[in-house]
């Protein structure tokens, strides 16, 4: 899944992508309802590029999604 974020001249990002935004995008794009607390991530994503994010689907079952953060 892909998110667009504003960046400055030196490549620094303005803002970040939270677990809530990831959960909302999964539901909107793929019709998959995931509780944001099941997304295993310390903090939000603030760096450009692809980040692998783990999601606890069931107890002991972990899935991985690629979150791409690009420039607006």
Secondary structure, 3 states (H helix, E strand, C coil): CEEEEEECCCCCEECCECHHHHHHHHHHHHCCCCCHHHEECCCCECCCEEEEEEEEEECCEEEEEEEEEEEC
